[in-house]
Every structure is written in structure tokens, then in C-alpha cells.
Amino acid sequence: MKLFLDTANLVQIKKLNQMGIVDGVTTNPTLVAKEPGEFEDIVLAICKEVRGDVSAEVVSTDFEGMLAEAKHLSAIAPNVVVKVPMIPEGLRATKAISKSGTRVNVTLVFSANQGLLAAKAGASFISPFIGRLDDIGQRGMELVEDLVKIRDNYGLKAEVLVGSIRHPQHVLEAAKVGADIATMPPEVMEKMMQHPLTDAGLKRFLDDWEKAKKTKASITV
Ligand code: E4P
């Protein structure tokens, strides 16, 4: 499974990308609004840092506006994926944008039927938001399970990109059910690295090493 970062913060992206664990980045208007600077400059900097796919979202809600924004965004870098909302005009735009050769990530997917339509319209990525479903008392992972099944039943080319991830357990479950990609806040990726037994084990190894060094030194004296 590919792991993406869900942030527009270049410092955090660089830090984790150095470890070779970042396959791509997703942004959205909320995440970009938190960062200083122009949208295009932020997207370009991320695209230069990360070789994989970088989703940049349109803010228009009409067909022509989405098309114009898609043209502008896709010219920033070859690894830009245009993110389009799951609305009727968005489906129309998905068809046109993907036909023009630019890959589309259909976002704000909250039902399997929406995902099916997005795939049909030509989306390369379908983004179910699982944390927001959990928030309203629905099991977000069930949507991922459904989308993975539909993808497999029909050999859809659209990748299931799980978004709105809140904790490492979401990532693990997405991997177990066969999602293609999990996009997560940097904090979640950092938590995935941690285990108290790793820290305790390393401490014991280093303590034992130091003790042995002292014992050996005293024997040689
Ligand atoms: C995905 O592409 C979205 O940017 C994101 O995962 C939204 O997550 P949130 O529900 O934490 O805002």
C-alpha cells in the first residue's frame, strides 16, 4: 500500500520524505490555507520534494471553472493530480479533465455509489473520508471495504485513496482490507513508527553495552 501525507507543510513533508516512506501528498483548501505563501508556489515546492503524486484541489464548483483551474494546476508540475469534489459538475469535470490527460482525484466521497460514479467518470483516485464518517457514527472503514470490493469486482483502474485518517489503526485496517493508498497527517505517520517495546529494548541494549564497556575496561586495568 502506498502511504501519502495529508498536509501542505513542506517542513513536515521533507522530514518524513527523507526516510523514504512518503509515496505522495494530498492537500486540500483547508490545509493550504494554513500555510504561508501562494498556492501555486506551495504546490510546486511539494512536487519538487516528492516524486510521487501530489493532489491539488480546485475551489470552483462549476464545470468551466473546474476545467480552467485544472489546466492551471496541471501546468505546475507533471506529478500534480487535480482534486475535484464529488458533485455532479465535478463528475462532468472529471470526465473532461481525465480525457485531456490529467489525472483526477475525486474527493469528499462518503458512499460507495459516489465512488462507483467517480470511477465511471474516469477518476484515477477515489477519496473516501473515513474519519468524518466515524465522527457521525458510521463505520468509515465499511465504505473502504465496499470500494475495494467494487474495484476488484470490475477491475476498475481507479485507486482507493483513504482519506480523513485519524490514527494508525485506520492505516492498518485500510491496508488489511486492500486499499491502494492511505493519506494521513504527519503526526499519524510518526505514531506508526513508535512502539514502547522498541524504546525499552533499545535502552536496554545501550545500557548493557555501556556496562560491558566499563567491566572490560576495569579488567584490562
Ligand atoms: C484527503 O484527501 C483529505 O485532504 C483529508 O484526508 C481530509 O481529512 P480531514 O477529515 O481530517 O479533514
Residues whose N, C-alpha, C, O or C-beta is under 5 A from the ligand:
A	BS01	E4P	D6 T26 T27 N28 S127 G131 R132 G163 S164 I165 T183
